[in-house]
Amino acid sequence: MQRITITVSDTPHPLAQDQDIAHIEAAALDAVRGGGDIVKVTLYGNRELAILVSPGVPITFEVAEVPDENRDDGDLGSPFEPYSSFINDYLD
């Protein structure tokens, strides 16, 4: 499976598996063309990141092959600690 990482001002943020790169790129371009706006993405670990996208803010996208992660389902109500084996059974 592919893991997409968005880097904002030299800080990398791995995206959740279900994030639509084309949609995020289009939203970022719209924000820059409009003078700036907030673009929200879901990160690996089921956490949300709000990015203030404006002219002059460097944003890059990197795609890499990684193993599938069944906890990484984009559910913001069920966050997990990335790179841990802890399963949050008590939130169900």
Backbone as numpy.savetxt, mean C-alpha at the origin, in Angstrom:
# Nx Ny Nz CAx CAy CAz Cx Cy Cz
3.50 -14.75 -6.65 2.66 -13.58 -6.65 3.54 -12.34 -6.65
2.99 -11.24 -7.07 3.75 -9.99 -7.12 3.46 -9.12 -5.90
4.50 -8.53 -5.36 4.36 -7.55 -4.27 4.75 -6.21 -4.86
3.89 -5.23 -4.69 4.17 -3.88 -5.17 4.54 -3.02 -3.97
5.63 -2.30 -4.09 6.06 -1.39 -3.04 6.00 0.03 -3.60
5.34 0.91 -2.85 5.30 2.31 -3.22 6.30 3.03 -2.31
7.17 3.81 -2.91 8.15 4.57 -2.14 7.80 6.05 -2.25
7.61 6.67 -1.09 7.24 8.08 -1.02 8.36 8.80 -0.28
9.00 9.75 -0.95 10.09 10.52 -0.33 11.11 9.61 0.34
11.56 8.59 -0.38 12.59 7.65 0.06 12.15 6.67 1.14
10.87 6.60 1.48 10.38 5.64 2.47 9.53 4.60 1.75
9.99 3.32 1.73 9.23 2.27 1.04 8.06 1.76 1.89
6.95 1.46 1.21 5.76 0.93 1.85 5.23 -0.22 0.99
5.33 -1.48 1.45 4.79 -2.58 0.66 3.26 -2.56 0.69
2.65 -2.67 -0.48 1.19 -2.63 -0.59 0.58 -4.01 -0.34
-0.68 -4.01 0.08 -1.43 -5.26 0.23 -1.56 -5.92 -1.14
-1.77 -7.22 -1.14 -1.82 -8.00 -2.37 -2.88 -7.53 -3.35
-4.00 -7.02 -2.88 -5.12 -6.72 -3.77 -5.11 -5.29 -4.31
-4.06 -4.53 -4.08 -4.03 -3.14 -4.52 -3.88 -3.05 -6.04
-4.65 -2.17 -6.64 -4.66 -1.97 -8.09 -3.66 -0.88 -8.45
-2.51 -1.27 -8.97 -1.44 -0.33 -9.28 -1.88 0.73 -10.28
-2.64 0.33 -11.28 -3.10 1.29 -12.30 -3.99 2.36 -11.66
-4.85 1.96 -10.73 -5.74 2.91 -10.05 -4.92 3.88 -9.18
-3.93 3.35 -8.46 -3.11 4.20 -7.59 -2.29 5.18 -8.42
-1.71 4.71 -9.51 -0.95 5.61 -10.38 -1.83 6.71 -10.95
-3.04 6.36 -11.38 -3.97 7.36 -11.93 -4.37 8.36 -10.85
-4.62 7.88 -9.63 -4.99 8.79 -8.54 -3.83 9.73 -8.20
-2.60 9.21 -8.23 -1.43 10.05 -7.96 -1.26 11.11 -9.04
-1.43 10.73 -10.30 -1.32 11.70 -11.39 -2.40 12.77 -11.29
-3.63 12.36 -10.98 -4.72 13.32 -10.81 -4.40 14.30 -9.68
-3.84 13.78 -8.58 -3.50 14.63 -7.45 -2.44 15.66 -7.83
-1.42 15.23 -8.56 -0.36 16.15 -8.98 -0.92 17.20 -9.93
-1.70 16.76 -10.89 -2.27 17.70 -11.88 -3.22 18.70 -11.22
-3.85 18.29 -10.12 -4.78 19.17 -9.41 -4.09 20.04 -8.36
-2.78 19.94 -8.25 -2.05 20.75 -7.28 -1.80 20.07 -5.95
-2.35 18.87 -5.77 -2.14 18.10 -4.54 -3.43 17.51 -4.01
-3.34 16.33 -3.42 -4.50 15.66 -2.83 -4.00 14.47 -2.02
-4.89 13.90 -1.24 -4.60 12.71 -0.45 -4.95 11.48 -1.29
-4.04 10.52 -1.37 -4.28 9.24 -2.02 -4.11 8.17 -0.94
-5.14 7.35 -0.74 -5.09 6.30 0.28 -4.80 4.96 -0.36
-3.92 4.18 0.30 -3.59 2.84 -0.14 -3.64 1.91 1.07
-3.82 0.62 0.82 -3.77 -0.38 1.88 -2.42 -1.06 1.82
-1.74 -1.11 2.96 -0.40 -1.67 3.05 -0.43 -3.13 3.45
0.67 -3.79 3.16 0.89 -5.14 3.68 0.80 -5.06 5.20
0.02 -5.94 5.79 -0.26 -5.87 7.23 -1.66 -5.34 7.48
-2.41 -5.06 6.38 -3.78 -4.56 6.47 -3.87 -3.25 7.24
-3.01 -2.32 6.83 -3.01 -0.98 7.41 -3.20 0.02 6.29
-3.82 1.15 6.59 -4.06 2.17 5.58 -2.99 3.26 5.68
-2.55 3.74 4.52 -1.61 4.85 4.45 -2.24 5.94 3.60
-2.32 7.15 4.14 -2.80 8.31 3.40 -1.57 9.11 2.98
-1.41 9.31 1.68 -0.24 9.99 1.14 -0.68 11.34 0.58
-0.04 12.39 1.04 -0.27 13.70 0.44 0.58 13.77 -0.82
-0.08 13.64 -1.97 0.61 13.66 -3.25 0.51 15.06 -3.83
1.67 15.65 -4.11 1.70 16.98 -4.68 2.92 17.11 -5.58
2.94 18.14 -6.41 4.12 18.32 -7.26 5.39 18.40 -6.40
6.42 17.71 -6.83 7.68 17.72 -6.10 7.86 16.60 -5.11
6.82 15.80 -4.85 6.93 14.66 -3.95 7.27 13.43 -4.79
8.47 12.86 -4.62 8.84 11.70 -5.42 8.11 10.44 -4.97
7.48 9.76 -5.94 6.80 8.50 -5.69 7.26 7.51 -6.74
7.69 6.32 -6.30 8.07 5.26 -7.23 7.33 3.99 -6.87
7.18 3.12 -7.86 6.54 1.82 -7.67 7.53 0.74 -8.06
7.65 -0.30 -7.22 8.52 -1.43 -7.51 7.71 -2.70 -7.42
7.89 -3.60 -8.38 7.18 -4.87 -8.40 8.19 -5.99 -8.20
7.91 -6.91 -7.26 8.80 -8.03 -6.99 7.96 -9.28 -6.75
8.50 -10.43 -7.10 7.83 -11.71 -6.85 8.09 -12.12 -5.39
7.01 -12.47 -4.68 7.11 -12.89 -3.28 6.15 -14.06 -3.04
6.37 -14.82 -1.96 5.42 -15.90 -1.64 4.05 -15.34 -1.28
3.00 -16.12 -1.52 1.64 -15.72 -1.17 1.52 -15.62 0.35
0.76 -14.67 0.83 0.54 -14.45 2.27 -0.96 -14.39 2.50
-1.53 -15.45 3.12 -2.99 -15.51 3.27 -3.55 -14.48 4.24
-2.75 -13.93 5.14 -3.25 -12.89 6.06 -3.38 -11.55 5.36
-2.68 -11.37 4.25 -2.63 -10.09 3.54 -3.83 -9.97 2.60
-5.02 -9.76 3.21 -6.25 -9.73 2.43 -6.83 -8.33 2.27
-6.13 -7.30 2.76 -6.59 -5.92 2.61 -7.68 -5.52 3.58
-8.02 -6.39 4.54 -9.08 -6.10 5.51 -8.52 -5.19 6.60
-8.86 -3.90 6.54 -8.34 -2.93 7.51 -8.82 -3.21 8.92
-9.88 -3.99 9.07 -10.39 -4.36 10.40 -9.64 -5.52 11.00
-8.70 -6.09 10.26 -7.94 -7.25 10.74 -6.45 -7.07 10.45
-5.83 -6.05 11.06 -4.40 -5.83 10.81 -3.56 -6.93 11.44
-2.36 -7.10 10.93 -1.41 -8.05 11.51 -0.02 -7.45 11.44
0.85 -7.97 12.25 2.23 -7.48 12.27 2.99 -8.14 11.12
3.44 -7.36 10.14 4.16 -7.93 9.01 5.35 -8.77 9.46
5.58 -9.83 8.72 6.72 -10.72 8.93 6.65 -11.50 10.24
5.46 -11.59 10.86 5.31 -12.41 12.06 4.38 -13.57 11.73
4.41 -14.60 12.55 3.53 -15.75 12.35 2.31 -15.67 13.25
2.15 -14.58 14.02 1.02 -14.40 14.92 -0.28 -14.33 14.15
-1.27 -15.12 14.56 -2.61 -15.08 13.95 -3.57 -14.54 15.00
-4.31 -13.54 14.63 -5.19 -12.83 15.56 -6.55 -13.50 15.62
-6.65 -14.62 16.35 -7.89 -15.38 16.43 -8.95 -14.71 17.29
-8.57 -13.87 18.22 -9.54 -13.32 19.16 -10.34 -12.16 18.61
-10.06 -11.68 17.41 -10.85 -10.59 16.83 -12.10 -11.09 16.10
-12.21 -12.37 15.88 -13.38 -12.92 15.14 -14.63 -12.90 15.97
